[in-house]
């Protein structure tokens, strides 16, 4: 059974990624500050394997676990600039860079980095958050073009979902964004596992739509 790490497993997209991986019979390690109790109970009822490992990206506390076959970074926060830089940029870069050599030694690995469209579009009142998303986006794009030997990194652009983070961002905008109803991560996860470099929404088209909106 292959193992996948998932950051932000208590958030909307992290939670959906965990469910998708469990349904595909992966062993999942949830990397969060607090355990996703409901997911753990669901996994146990379905005879799936989900374990929790404490990981606080604010403090750069990285896990010391066996090498995963896949890593999904879904965590993001909207907070003060220093916290956002740590959680949205510095910690995920360190986390991913810590597993890449191990994946390369194992001969395989899949990495999915969830990103927001406003990493390319500077929406009003979201400059600091957009800057952190843009920094991770640019780094991930570089890595996706650098990695080889059956280790890939996918840039994942999910639809806008009714998440707590999206709600906080919407409060800063004069016009709330349109949200997708009941989106799942199934297709996103499968395309990351297939090694696609760009997954989900098309950034250029979404950026044009955002400007028109």
C-alpha positions as CSV (number, residue, x, y, z in Angstrom):
1,X,0.0,0.0,0.0
2,X,1.4,3.4,-1.0
3,X,1.6,6.3,1.4
4,X,0.6,9.9,0.8
5,X,1.1,12.9,3.0
6,X,-1.5,15.6,3.1
7,X,-1.1,19.0,4.7
8,X,-4.2,21.0,5.7
9,X,-6.3,17.9,6.1
10,X,-8.7,19.7,8.4
11,X,-9.4,22.3,5.6
12,X,-11.8,22.0,2.7
13,X,-9.4,20.8,0.0
14,X,-7.1,18.9,2.3
15,X,-10.1,17.0,3.6
16,X,-11.3,16.2,0.1
17,X,-7.9,15.1,-1.0
18,X,-7.7,12.7,2.0
19,X,-11.1,11.2,1.1
20,X,-10.1,10.8,-2.6
21,X,-6.9,9.0,-1.6
22,X,-8.6,6.7,0.8
23,X,-11.1,5.8,-1.8
24,X,-8.2,4.9,-4.1
25,X,-6.9,2.6,-1.2
26,X,-3.9,4.8,-0.4
27,X,-2.5,4.9,3.2
28,X,-2.8,8.6,4.2
29,X,-0.8,10.6,6.7
30,X,-2.6,13.8,7.7
31,X,-0.2,16.5,8.6
32,X,-2.1,19.1,10.8
33,X,-1.9,20.9,14.1
34,X,-4.9,19.0,15.4
35,X,-6.2,15.5,14.4
36,X,-9.0,15.3,11.8
37,X,-11.2,13.2,14.2
38,X,-14.2,12.8,11.8
39,X,-11.9,11.6,8.9
40,X,-10.2,9.1,11.2
41,X,-13.5,7.7,12.3
42,X,-14.8,7.4,8.7
43,X,-11.6,5.8,7.6
44,X,-11.8,3.3,10.4
45,X,-15.4,2.4,9.6
46,X,-14.4,1.8,5.9
47,X,-11.3,-0.3,6.8
48,X,-9.0,2.4,5.3
49,X,-5.7,3.5,6.8
50,X,-5.5,7.1,8.0
51,X,-3.0,8.2,10.6
52,X,-2.4,11.7,12.0
53,X,1.0,13.3,12.6
54,X,1.3,16.7,14.3
55,X,2.8,19.2,11.9
56,X,2.7,23.0,12.6
57,X,3.8,24.8,9.5
58,X,3.9,28.1,11.5
59,X,6.9,26.7,13.4
60,X,8.5,24.7,10.6
61,X,7.9,21.5,12.4
62,X,8.5,18.9,9.7
63,X,7.6,15.3,10.1
64,X,10.2,12.5,10.5
65,X,8.4,9.7,8.8
66,X,8.9,7.1,6.1
67,X,9.2,8.5,2.6
68,X,5.8,9.0,1.0
69,X,5.0,8.0,-2.6
70,X,2.9,11.2,-2.9
71,X,2.7,14.5,-1.1
72,X,-0.3,16.9,-1.4
73,X,0.2,20.4,0.0
74,X,-3.3,21.9,0.7
75,X,-2.6,24.2,3.7
76,X,-2.9,27.9,3.4
77,X,-3.8,30.7,5.9
78,X,-5.0,34.3,5.7
79,X,-3.3,36.0,8.6
80,X,-0.5,38.6,9.3
81,X,2.2,38.7,6.6
82,X,4.8,36.9,8.7
83,X,2.5,33.9,9.4
84,X,1.4,33.8,5.8
85,X,5.0,33.8,4.6
86,X,5.8,30.9,6.9
87,X,2.8,28.7,6.3
88,X,2.1,29.6,2.6
89,X,5.7,29.8,1.3
90,X,8.6,28.8,3.5
91,X,7.4,25.7,5.3
92,X,5.9,24.0,2.2
93,X,9.1,24.6,0.2
94,X,11.1,23.1,3.0
95,X,8.7,20.2,3.4
96,X,8.7,19.4,-0.3
97,X,12.5,19.8,-0.6
98,X,12.9,17.4,2.3
99,X,11.1,14.5,0.5
100,X,12.3,15.0,-3.1
101,X,15.7,13.4,-2.6
102,X,14.0,10.4,-0.9
103,X,11.5,10.1,-3.7
104,X,14.3,10.3,-6.3
105,X,16.2,7.6,-4.4
106,X,13.1,5.4,-4.4
107,X,12.6,6.0,-8.1
108,X,9.1,7.5,-8.0
109,X,7.1,10.3,-6.4
110,X,4.1,12.6,-7.0
111,X,3.7,16.1,-5.5
112,X,0.6,18.2,-5.8
113,X,0.7,21.9,-4.7
114,X,-2.7,23.6,-4.3
115,X,-2.6,27.2,-5.4
116,X,-4.9,30.2,-5.7
117,X,-5.6,32.2,-8.9
118,X,-4.8,35.4,-7.0
119,X,-1.2,34.3,-7.0
120,X,-1.1,36.0,-10.5
121,X,-4.0,38.5,-10.1
122,X,-3.6,41.2,-7.5
123,X,-7.1,41.7,-6.2
124,X,-7.9,44.7,-4.0
125,X,-7.1,44.3,-0.3
126,X,-5.4,40.9,-0.8
127,X,-1.9,42.0,-1.7
128,X,-0.1,40.2,1.1
129,X,-2.0,36.9,0.6
130,X,-1.6,37.1,-3.2
131,X,2.2,37.8,-2.7
132,X,2.6,34.5,-0.8
133,X,0.5,32.6,-3.3
134,X,2.5,34.1,-6.1
135,X,5.8,33.2,-4.5
136,X,4.8,29.5,-3.9
137,X,3.4,29.4,-7.5
138,X,6.6,30.6,-9.1
139,X,8.7,28.2,-7.0
140,X,6.4,25.3,-7.8
141,X,6.5,26.1,-11.5
142,X,10.3,26.1,-11.4
143,X,10.4,22.8,-9.6
144,X,7.8,21.2,-11.9
145,X,10.2,21.9,-14.8
146,X,13.3,20.8,-12.9
147,X,12.2,17.4,-11.5
148,X,12.8,14.2,-13.4
149,X,13.4,10.5,-12.9
150,X,9.7,9.7,-12.4
151,X,9.3,12.4,-9.7
152,X,6.8,15.1,-10.7
153,X,5.3,18.2,-9.2
154,X,1.8,19.3,-10.2
155,X,0.5,22.8,-9.9
156,X,-3.1,22.3,-8.7
157,X,-5.7,25.1,-9.3
158,X,-9.0,24.0,-7.7
159,X,-12.3,25.7,-8.2
160,X,-13.4,28.2,-5.7
161,X,-15.1,26.3,-2.9
162,X,-17.2,27.2,0.2
163,X,-14.1,26.9,2.5
164,X,-13.3,29.0,5.6
165,X,-10.3,30.5,3.8
166,X,-12.4,31.5,0.8
167,X,-14.9,33.1,3.2
168,X,-12.1,35.2,4.8
169,X,-10.8,36.3,1.4
170,X,-14.3,37.2,0.2
171,X,-14.8,39.5,3.2
172,X,-12.0,41.7,1.8
173,X,-13.7,42.0,-1.7
174,X,-16.5,44.3,-2.6
175,X,-18.1,41.6,-4.7
176,X,-18.1,38.0,-3.4
177,X,-16.7,35.4,-5.9
178,X,-18.8,32.8,-7.5
179,X,-18.3,29.4,-5.8
180,X,-18.5,25.9,-7.1
181,X,-21.2,23.8,-5.6
182,X,-20.1,20.6,-3.9
183,X,-16.7,20.2,-5.7
184,X,-14.6,17.1,-5.0
185,X,-10.9,16.5,-5.4
186,X,-11.2,13.1,-7.2
187,X,-10.1,14.4,-10.6
188,X,-7.5,16.6,-9.2
189,X,-5.9,13.8,-7.2
190,X,-6.0,11.4,-10.1
191,X,-4.2,13.8,-12.4
192,X,-1.5,14.6,-9.8
193,X,-0.9,10.8,-9.5
194,X,-0.7,10.6,-13.3
195,X,2.1,13.2,-13.1
196,X,0.3,16.0,-15.0
197,X,2.2,19.3,-14.6
198,X,-0.9,21.6,-14.4
199,X,-4.1,20.3,-12.9
200,X,-7.5,21.9,-12.5
201,X,-8.5,25.3,-13.7
202,X,-6.5,27.0,-16.5
203,X,-4.6,29.8,-14.9
204,X,-4.6,32.2,-17.9
205,X,-8.3,31.8,-18.7
206,X,-9.2,32.0,-15.0
207,X,-7.1,35.2,-14.7
208,X,-8.9,36.8,-17.7
209,X,-12.2,35.8,-16.1
210,X,-11.1,37.3,-12.8
211,X,-10.2,40.6,-14.4
212,X,-13.5,40.8,-16.3
213,X,-15.3,40.0,-13.2
